[in-house]
Amino acid sequence: MKKIAFVIPPTVELLDLAGPVQVFTEARFYGFEIDIEFYVFQRNPICTSGLGFGEIANFSDAELKEGDFVLVPGMDQNYVRSAAFRNEAKFFEWLKKCSAKNVNVCSVCNGAFALGNAGLLNGLECTTHWRRVDELQLQFPKTKVLTDVLYVKNSNIYTSGGIAAGIDLGLSILEDLAGASFVQKVAKGLVVDYRKNDTK
């Protein structure tokens, strides 16, 4: 059974996390078998809306294999710009190791900065929230940051735009795993339109 591990960063944007989580929760309601797990890289994260989380395992406890997924949602940009975030070298190295063993590494919104710090965006096209496109491109000049796309898939590296685009990425992943008719059923259950990229 495949596994999807959500890493909850400090100052997480709640819908960046909850949107794709709900996609796979709804898929399980319709009989799709996938393990959903949650991890942190700093204890007791609190989302930007002020909601805190209980005790959650550290990312180092995750046991992921080829074909599994890890997803990093967006977070407050001031945190992304902070020394505390840049000093999360162990987490970035873990993401790099996940990718090296063909785990699918995904981001929503400015979670792409974590992938960039892990060196996973070099030579690839990617995307992020439209407000962060220029900053991501400046910080990681070896990547090409696309605008006006919902998500970008490059082999096992996936990035998506901000907030609700995480739902679109989740549905796209689910379509790859379970097919078009199943994902349409899940989208209907979520009461959302499944928006596909025209270009990527």
N, C-alpha and C positions, 0 to 999 in steps of 0.2 A: 504494500500500500504506500502511495506517495504521501509526502509530508510537506506542509507549508508552515514555515516558522516566521512569525512576525516579531521583529525586534522593536521594542518600544523605547524610543529615545527620550531623554529629558525634553520637556516643553513640546511634546508631540502635538501635532494638529489632529484633533480627534477624528474628523471625518476621513483624513488620509489613512488612518488605521481602521476605523469602523467600516468604511465602505467596502474595501476588499475582503475584510473578515466576514461581512454579511453575505457576500457573494458565495463564499465557500461553505458558510453555514447553511445557506439556502440550498446549495447543491447537495449537501448531506441530507437535508429534509427530503429531497427527491431520490435518495438512494445512492448518490455518488460517494464512494469510499475514499476519504482523505483524512489524514491526521492534521489537526490544527493545533499549533503550539505557540507559546508566547515566551519571549526572553527580553532581557534588558542588558545594557552595558553600564548603567549606573543605577544604583538602588533607588526604589521609591520614586519613579518618575511622576510628574504632574503635567497634565496637558495644558495647552495655552488657555483653555476655558476654566482652569482651576480644579478640574476633577483629578483626584489622585488615584493611584493604583496600589493594590496590595503587594504582598511579597511575591516576586516573580523570579524565576531562575535566571542565572547569568548565561549569556550567549555561549560561554565556554562549555556549558553542560549539554548543548544541542548535539544530537547525533544525526547528521544528515548524510545522505548517500546520493550518488549520481541520479539525476532526474528529479530530486526534491527541489523545493523552492525556499528561498529566504527573502523576505520583503522588509525594506526599511522605509517607513513613512516619513513625511515631512515634519519639520519642527520650526520653532521660532528662529527667524533669520539671525537675530542677535546672538543666539546660542551658536549657530553655525559659524559665525564670524569670531567666536571666542577662542581663547587659548585652550579652554577646557575641552572643546570639541576637537580642535586640531591635535590635542595630546592623546586622543583615544587610539594610539598606534596599535594596541593589541586587537582592538575591534576591527580596525581597517585591515590588519594582516589576516585576521580570521576570515573576513569577506573574501580576500584574495585567495586564500586556501580553499574556501568553498567553491569559488569559480574554477580553480585549478582541478578540482575533482568532479567537475561538470554538474555541480549544483547550480540551479538557475538563480541568479542574484538580481533582485528587482528593487526598484525605488518608486516612490510616489513623491511628487513635488520636489522640494529641495533635499529630500533623501538622496538625490543624485550626488550631492556634495560628499556624502559618505563613500559612494562608489568611486567618485573622483579621487578622494584621498587614498583609496585602496589601489589606485592605478588601473581601475577596470574600465575607464572610459577612453583611454589612450587609443587613438586611431579609429574610434567608433563615432557614429552619429548617436545622439541622445536628445532628451528633452527634459524640461522641468517646468515649474510654474512660470508663466509669462513674465512676472515681475523679476524673476531671478535669472533669466536667460543670459543677459549681458555679463552678469557677475560670474556665472558658471563658466561662460566662455573665456573670460579674462583669467580666471583662476586655473583653468585647465585648457590651455591653448592647443593641446594635442587632440582634443575632441572637437567635433562639429555639433554645436547645439542647435537643434531645429526649433522653429517656432510654428505655431498653428497646427500642431499635431497632438493627438491625444496620448499616444504612446509610441515608443520605438523599440523594436526587438532586434537584437544582434546576437545570434547564436544563443548563449545562455545569459546574456546581460539585457535586462529590460528596464526601461525608464518610462515614466509617465508624467503628464502635466499635473497640475495641482488639484487638490481637494477631490471633487467628484470624478475626475479622470481616473482615479484609482479604482473606481467601480468598473470603468471601461476596460482597464488593464486586467482586472480580475476576471471579467467576462471573457476577454480574449484568451487568457490562459486556459480558462475552463473549456472554451470551444476547442482549443488544441487537444485537450485531454479527453473530452467527452462528446464532441461533435456539435454541429450547428443546431440541430433540433433540440438537443438537451439544453444548450445555453439559452435558447429562446424561451424555453419553459422556465428556467431560472430567472431570466430577466422579467418575465411576466409576473412571477412570484414576488419579485422585488418592486414591481410597479415602476420599472424604468425602461427606457428605450436602450437597446444595445447599439451603441454608436461605434462603428468601425472607422479606422483610419482609411482615407482614400489613397494615401501615398506610401504608408509603411505598414 
